[in-house]
Amino acid sequence: MTRIPLVRQLLVVLGCLLMVLSPLVGAIPGPGGIFVFAAGLSLALKYSGLAKRLYVRFKRRHPTKGRWADWGLRRRSAMRREERLKAQQAAETAADD
Protein backbone atom coordinates (compact mmCIF):
# COMPACT_ATOMS: atom_id res chain seq x y z
CA MET A 1 0.00 0.00 0.00
CA THR A 2 2.87 2.40 0.78
CA ARG A 3 4.22 2.00 -2.75
CA ILE A 4 1.38 4.16 -4.04
CA PRO A 5 2.71 7.73 -4.39
CA LEU A 6 -0.47 9.34 -3.04
CA VAL A 7 -0.37 7.19 0.09
CA ARG A 8 3.29 8.08 0.65
CA GLN A 9 2.51 11.78 0.30
CA LEU A 10 -0.38 11.49 2.73
CA LEU A 11 1.88 9.76 5.26
CA VAL A 12 4.46 12.55 4.93
CA VAL A 13 1.73 15.16 5.43
CA LEU A 14 0.45 13.22 8.46
CA GLY A 15 3.98 13.11 9.89
CA CYS A 16 4.42 16.87 9.43
CA LEU A 17 1.01 17.47 10.99
CA LEU A 18 1.95 15.37 14.00
CA MET A 19 5.20 17.31 14.44
CA VAL A 20 3.32 20.60 14.25
CA LEU A 21 0.70 19.42 16.76
CA SER A 22 3.24 18.07 19.26
CA PRO A 23 3.59 21.40 21.19
CA LEU A 24 -0.17 21.45 21.71
CA VAL A 25 -0.14 17.88 23.00
CA GLY A 26 2.91 18.79 25.10
CA ALA A 27 0.82 21.33 26.99
CA ILE A 28 -1.21 18.47 28.43
CA PRO A 29 0.44 17.01 31.55
CA GLY A 30 2.68 14.07 30.76
CA PRO A 31 5.23 13.30 28.07
CA GLY A 32 2.69 13.00 25.22
CA GLY A 33 4.24 15.70 23.05
CA ILE A 34 7.52 13.81 22.81
CA PHE A 35 5.82 10.67 21.54
CA VAL A 36 3.65 12.56 19.07
CA PHE A 37 6.73 14.38 17.70
CA ALA A 38 8.68 11.11 17.45
CA ALA A 39 5.82 9.44 15.57
CA GLY A 40 5.61 12.36 13.14
CA LEU A 41 9.36 12.46 12.63
CA SER A 42 9.54 8.73 11.96
CA LEU A 43 6.74 8.96 9.37
CA ALA A 44 8.41 11.90 7.66
CA LEU A 45 11.83 10.22 7.64
CA LYS A 46 10.48 6.96 6.31
CA TYR A 47 8.58 8.39 3.36
CA SER A 48 10.29 11.68 2.43
CA GLY A 49 13.64 12.07 0.70
CA LEU A 50 13.82 15.75 1.63
CA ALA A 51 13.27 14.96 5.31
CA LYS A 52 16.04 12.36 5.16
CA ARG A 53 18.49 14.84 3.62
CA LEU A 54 17.66 17.49 6.23
CA TYR A 55 18.01 14.92 9.01
CA VAL A 56 21.44 13.84 7.75
CA ARG A 57 22.53 17.47 7.59
CA PHE A 58 21.30 17.97 11.18
CA LYS A 59 23.16 14.86 12.34
CA ARG A 60 26.39 16.05 10.74
CA ARG A 61 26.16 19.42 12.48
CA HIS A 62 25.06 17.98 15.82
CA PRO A 63 26.36 14.40 16.09
CA THR A 64 25.46 13.93 19.75
CA LYS A 65 21.88 15.11 19.25
CA GLY A 66 21.62 12.99 16.12
CA ARG A 67 22.79 9.93 18.02
CA TRP A 68 20.15 10.53 20.69
CA ALA A 69 17.47 11.03 18.04
CA ASP A 70 18.48 7.79 16.31
CA TRP A 71 18.39 5.97 19.63
CA GLY A 72 14.97 7.38 20.46
CA LEU A 73 13.56 6.51 17.05
CA ARG A 74 15.25 3.07 17.19
CA ARG A 75 16.54 3.49 13.67
CA ARG A 76 18.00 0.27 12.28
CA SER A 77 20.66 2.13 10.31
CA ALA A 78 21.91 3.72 13.52
CA MET A 79 21.96 0.37 15.30
CA ARG A 80 24.02 -1.16 12.48
CA ARG A 81 26.39 1.81 12.56
CA GLU A 82 26.87 1.48 16.34
CA GLU A 83 27.53 -2.27 16.03
CA ARG A 84 30.06 -1.62 13.26
CA LEU A 85 31.85 0.99 15.39
CA LYS A 86 31.98 -1.35 18.38
CA ALA A 87 33.38 -4.17 16.24
CA GLN A 88 35.94 -1.81 14.74
CA GLN A 89 37.02 -0.60 18.18
CA ALA A 90 37.25 -4.19 19.45
CA ALA A 91 39.42 -5.13 16.44
CA GLU A 92 41.70 -2.14 17.06
CA THR A 93 41.99 -3.05 20.75
CA ALA A 94 42.81 -6.66 19.86
CA ALA A 95 45.44 -5.51 17.35
CA ASP A 96 47.07 -3.29 19.98
CA ASP A 97 47.43 -6.21 22.42
Backbone as numpy.savetxt, mean C-alpha at the origin, in Angstrom:
# Nx Ny Nz CAx CAy CAz Cx Cy Cz
-14.11 -10.60 -13.37 -14.94 -9.41 -13.37 -14.06 -8.14 -13.37
-12.91 -8.21 -12.68 -12.07 -7.01 -12.59 -11.27 -6.77 -13.87
-11.40 -7.63 -14.85 -10.72 -7.41 -16.12 -11.50 -6.44 -17.01
-12.73 -6.19 -16.66 -13.56 -5.25 -17.42 -13.11 -3.83 -17.06
-12.75 -3.02 -18.04 -12.22 -1.68 -17.76 -13.17 -0.80 -16.93
-14.45 -0.88 -17.17 -15.41 -0.07 -16.42 -15.41 -0.46 -14.94
-15.33 -1.75 -14.67 -15.31 -2.22 -13.28 -14.04 -1.73 -12.59
-12.91 -1.81 -13.29 -11.65 -1.33 -12.72 -11.72 0.16 -12.40
-12.30 0.93 -13.31 -12.42 2.37 -13.08 -13.34 2.66 -11.90
-14.41 1.90 -11.78 -15.32 2.08 -10.64 -14.63 1.73 -9.32
-13.78 0.71 -9.33 -13.05 0.35 -8.12 -12.04 1.43 -7.73
-11.40 2.04 -8.72 -10.48 3.14 -8.44 -11.23 4.33 -7.86
-12.38 4.64 -8.45 -13.20 5.75 -7.94 -13.67 5.44 -6.52
-14.08 4.19 -6.26 -14.49 3.81 -4.91 -13.32 3.95 -3.93
-12.13 3.55 -4.34 -10.95 3.70 -3.49 -10.67 5.16 -3.17
-10.74 6.01 -4.17 -10.52 7.45 -3.95 -11.59 8.03 -3.04
-12.83 7.60 -3.23 -13.93 8.06 -2.39 -13.71 7.64 -0.93
-13.26 6.42 -0.73 -12.99 5.96 0.63 -11.86 6.77 1.28
-10.83 7.10 0.50 -9.74 7.90 1.06 -10.21 9.30 1.42
-11.09 9.85 0.60 -11.62 11.19 0.88 -12.53 11.17 2.10
-13.29 10.10 2.26 -14.23 10.01 3.38 -13.57 9.61 4.71
-12.34 9.15 4.66 -11.70 8.66 5.89 -11.59 9.72 6.99
-11.35 11.02 6.70 -11.35 11.99 7.81 -12.71 12.12 8.50
-13.78 11.97 7.72 -15.11 12.04 8.33 -15.36 10.84 9.24
-14.93 9.67 8.80 -15.08 8.47 9.62 -14.13 8.56 10.82
-12.99 9.22 10.63 -12.03 9.38 11.72 -12.55 10.24 12.85
-13.54 11.08 12.57 -14.12 11.92 13.62 -14.95 11.10 14.59
-15.40 9.96 14.17 -16.15 9.06 15.05 -15.14 8.40 15.98
-15.45 8.24 17.25 -14.49 7.60 18.17 -14.08 6.21 17.69
-12.81 5.94 17.82 -12.25 4.66 17.39 -11.35 4.85 16.20
-10.68 3.79 15.79 -9.70 3.89 14.70 -10.31 3.66 13.31
-11.58 3.89 13.12 -12.25 3.59 11.85 -11.66 4.29 10.64
-11.23 5.54 10.81 -10.70 6.29 9.68 -9.46 5.66 9.08
-8.65 5.04 9.91 -7.42 4.40 9.43 -7.77 3.23 8.54
-8.73 2.43 8.96 -9.11 1.26 8.17 -9.81 1.64 6.87
-10.61 2.68 6.91 -11.28 3.15 5.70 -10.24 3.68 4.71
-9.26 4.45 5.20 -8.21 4.97 4.33 -7.38 3.83 3.74
-7.04 2.83 4.56 -6.25 1.69 4.08 -7.01 0.92 3.01
-8.31 0.74 3.19 -9.12 0.03 2.19 -9.14 0.82 0.88
-9.32 2.12 0.97 -9.33 2.95 -0.23 -7.99 2.95 -0.94
-6.92 3.05 -0.16 -5.58 3.04 -0.74 -5.29 1.72 -1.42
-5.67 0.62 -0.80 -5.40 -0.68 -1.41 -6.19 -0.85 -2.71
-7.44 -0.38 -2.74 -8.20 -0.45 -4.00 -7.55 0.40 -5.09
-7.15 1.60 -4.73 -6.53 2.49 -5.72 -5.20 1.92 -6.22
-4.40 1.36 -5.32 -3.11 0.81 -5.74 -3.26 -0.44 -6.59
-4.29 -1.21 -6.32 -4.46 -2.46 -7.07 -4.92 -2.21 -8.50
-5.74 -1.18 -8.71 -6.36 -1.02 -10.02 -5.96 0.24 -10.77
-5.02 1.03 -10.26 -4.64 2.27 -10.95 -3.13 2.35 -11.14
-2.71 2.50 -12.37 -1.30 2.65 -12.67 -0.75 3.98 -12.15
-1.55 5.03 -12.25 -1.12 6.34 -11.74 -0.90 6.30 -10.23
-1.81 5.66 -9.52 -1.67 5.55 -8.07 -0.41 4.77 -7.71
-0.11 3.72 -8.47 1.10 2.95 -8.21 2.35 3.80 -8.41
2.38 4.58 -9.49 3.55 5.42 -9.75 3.73 6.47 -8.65
2.64 7.08 -8.22 2.72 8.07 -7.14 3.16 7.43 -5.84
2.70 6.22 -5.58 3.07 5.50 -4.36 4.56 5.16 -4.37
5.06 4.74 -5.52 6.50 4.42 -5.63 7.33 5.69 -5.41
6.89 6.79 -5.98 7.60 8.06 -5.78 7.60 8.44 -4.30
6.45 8.28 -3.63 6.36 8.56 -2.19 7.31 7.66 -1.40
7.36 6.37 -1.75 8.23 5.45 -1.03 9.70 5.78 -1.23
10.05 6.28 -2.40 11.46 6.64 -2.63 11.85 7.87 -1.83
10.93 8.80 -1.68 11.22 10.01 -0.90 11.19 9.75 0.60
10.31 8.86 1.02 10.13 8.57 2.45 10.17 7.06 2.66
11.36 6.45 2.65 11.43 4.99 2.71 10.85 4.40 4.01
11.04 5.06 5.12 10.52 4.51 6.37 9.00 4.52 6.37
8.41 5.62 5.94 6.95 5.70 5.88 6.41 4.71 4.86
7.10 4.55 3.76 6.69 3.58 2.75 6.73 2.16 3.27
7.74 1.85 4.06 7.86 0.51 4.65 6.70 0.25 5.60
6.35 1.26 6.40 5.22 1.12 7.31 3.91 0.97 6.54
3.76 1.72 5.48 2.54 1.61 4.67 2.44 0.23 4.03
3.54 -0.28 3.51 3.55 -1.62 2.94 3.19 -2.66 3.99
3.75 -2.49 5.19 3.46 -3.44 6.26 1.97 -3.37 6.62
1.43 -2.18 6.72 0.03 -2.03 7.09 -0.91 -2.55 6.03
-0.53 -2.41 4.77 -1.37 -2.90 3.68 -1.10 -4.37 3.37
-0.09 -4.94 4.02 0.31 -6.34 3.82 0.55 -6.64 2.34
1.32 -5.76 1.72 1.60 -5.92 0.29 2.57 -7.07 0.08
2.22 -7.97 -0.84 3.06 -9.14 -1.10 4.42 -8.74 -1.66
4.44 -7.70 -2.49 5.72 -7.28 -3.06 6.67 -6.82 -1.96
6.14 -6.15 -0.96 6.97 -5.69 0.15 7.47 -6.86 0.98
6.60 -7.86 1.17 7.02 -9.04 1.93 8.14 -9.78 1.20
8.02 -9.91 -0.12 9.08 -10.57 -0.89 10.38 -9.78 -0.81
10.27 -8.46 -0.89 11.46 -7.60 -0.81 12.14 -7.75 0.54
11.36 -7.77 1.62 11.93 -7.93 2.96 12.61 -9.29 3.11
11.99 -10.35 2.59 12.59 -11.68 2.65 13.90 -11.72 1.88
13.91 -11.07 0.70 15.12 -11.03 -0.11 16.24 -10.29 0.61
15.91 -9.17 1.26 16.92 -8.42 2.01 17.46 -9.23 3.18
16.60 -9.93 3.89 17.05 -10.76 5.01 17.96 -11.88 4.53
17.60 -12.51 3.41 18.44 -13.58 2.86 19.79 -13.02 2.42
19.77 -11.85 1.82 21.00 -11.22 1.36 21.90 -10.87 2.55
21.31 -10.34 3.61 22.08 -10.01 4.81 22.64 -11.26 5.47
21.85 -12.34 5.48 22.32 -13.60 6.07 23.48 -14.16 5.25
23.40 -14.05 3.94 24.48 -14.54 3.07 25.76 -13.71 3.28
25.60 -12.40 3.44 26.76 -11.55 3.69 27.38 -11.85 5.04
26.56 -12.11 6.04 27.06 -12.46 7.37 27.79 -13.79 7.34
27.23 -14.76 6.60 27.87 -16.07 6.49 29.20 -15.96 5.74
29.27 -15.10 4.74 30.51 -14.92 3.97 31.58 -14.25 4.81
31.16 -13.38 5.74 32.13 -12.70 6.60 32.74 -13.63 7.64
32.00 -14.68 8.01 32.50 -15.62 9.05 33.49 -16.55 8.51
